[in-house]
Amino acid sequence: MECRKCRGLMVQEWWADFFEETRAWRCLNCGSVLDRMILHNQEAVVALKKEPRGPRAVARVGARRLEPAIR
C-alpha cells in the first residue's frame, strides 16, 4: 500500500485499544497512520464539502458604520 501524503511504503500493524485490537496502516517514511475510524472521518469531511451551501452574506462597499445613540 502507498501513503497518501508522501507516497511511501505503508505497513500493517495491530493497535491495542481499551476494548479491542484493531488493524491499522502506518507509513514507514512519514509515520502517517490510517485505520477504519480515520478513513470514515475523512470520507465524512469530503461528503460535507460536496454539499451545496447557502448564500453568503456580502458586505456592501462604502457602507457607513452606525454610531451608538447613547454616549
VEXBAKE-328121 format. One record per residue (C-alpha): residue number from 1; x, y, z; chain. Coordinates in pm, 1 decimal. Example, Ala and Ser with C-alpha at 12.3 -4.5 7.8 and 13.67 -1.06 7.14 Angstrom:
SITE  num         u         v         w  chaine
SITE    1    1230.0    -450.0     780.0       A
SITE    2    1367.0    -106.0     714.0       A
end
This chain:
SITE  num         u         v         w  chaine
SITE    1       0.0       0.0       0.0       A
SITE    2     120.0     352.5     -77.6       A
SITE    3      98.8     650.2     161.0       A
SITE    4    -138.2     928.9      52.6       A
SITE    5      87.9    1202.0     191.3       A
SITE    6     441.3    1104.1      88.0       A
SITE    7     382.8     801.2    -138.2       A
SITE    8     599.1     592.7      96.3       A
SITE    9     555.3     230.0     196.4       A
SITE   10     266.4     151.3     433.3       A
SITE   11     292.9    -145.6     668.7       A
SITE   12      10.5    -315.5     854.2       A
SITE   13      14.9    -304.1    1233.9       A
SITE   14    -211.3    -415.4    1517.4       A
SITE   15    -307.5    -147.9    1769.2       A
SITE   16    -449.0    -228.7    2111.7       A
SITE   17    -736.1     -11.0    2231.1       A
SITE   18    -905.1     -23.4    2571.1       A
SITE   19   -1169.9    -265.0    2447.4       A
SITE   20   -1035.4    -425.5    2131.0       A
SITE   21    -743.7    -469.5    1895.8       A
SITE   22    -764.7    -307.0    1556.2       A
SITE   23    -565.1    -319.4    1236.8       A
SITE   24    -407.0      -0.8    1103.3       A
SITE   25    -163.9     103.2     833.3       A
SITE   26     144.9     312.5     918.6       A
SITE   27     382.3     481.5     673.8       A
SITE   28     749.3     396.8     723.9       A
SITE   29     858.6     736.1     584.1       A
SITE   30     632.4     996.9     744.8       A
SITE   31     456.9     796.9    1020.1       A
SITE   32     105.2     867.9     894.5       A
SITE   33    -149.6     622.5    1038.3       A
SITE   34    -474.2     506.9     874.7       A
SITE   35    -739.8     288.4    1032.5       A
SITE   36   -1114.1     237.8     983.5       A
SITE   37   -1215.0     533.7    1200.5       A
SITE   38    -969.4     775.5    1038.0       A
SITE   39   -1086.1     674.7     689.1       A
SITE   40   -1452.3     707.1     794.4       A
SITE   41   -1394.7    1060.4     928.0       A
SITE   42   -1202.3    1166.2     616.7       A
SITE   43   -1485.4    1043.3     393.1       A
SITE   44   -1738.9    1234.5     606.0       A
SITE   45   -1541.5    1558.0     562.8       A
SITE   46   -1526.0    1510.0     185.1       A
SITE   47   -1902.8    1449.2     175.9       A
SITE   48   -1966.5    1770.4     372.8       A
SITE   49   -1753.0    1972.2     131.9       A
SITE   50   -1961.1    1848.5    -162.4       A
SITE   51   -2293.1    1965.6     -13.2       A
SITE   52   -2419.6    2296.3    -153.1       A
SITE   53   -2401.5    2588.4      84.7       A
SITE   54   -2649.2    2868.8     131.4       A
SITE   55   -2591.0    3223.6      10.4       A
SITE   56   -2308.5    3408.2     177.1       A
SITE   57   -2350.0    3744.5     344.2       A
SITE   58   -2174.7    4007.5     137.0       A
SITE   59   -2061.1    4336.1     287.7       A
SITE   60   -2163.2    4640.0      88.0       A
SITE   61   -1882.5    4856.6     -35.0       A
SITE   62   -1896.1    5203.7     114.3       A
SITE   63   -2141.6    5111.9     389.3       A
SITE   64   -2132.9    5351.5     684.8       A
SITE   65   -2083.3    5232.0    1035.9       A
SITE   66   -2358.7    5342.0    1273.6       A
SITE   67   -2253.7    5522.5    1589.3       A
SITE   68   -2420.9    5431.6    1919.1       A
SITE   69   -2710.7    5664.9    2012.3       A
SITE   70   -2613.3    5682.4    2381.0       A
SITE   71   -2279.9    5829.9    2477.6       A
end
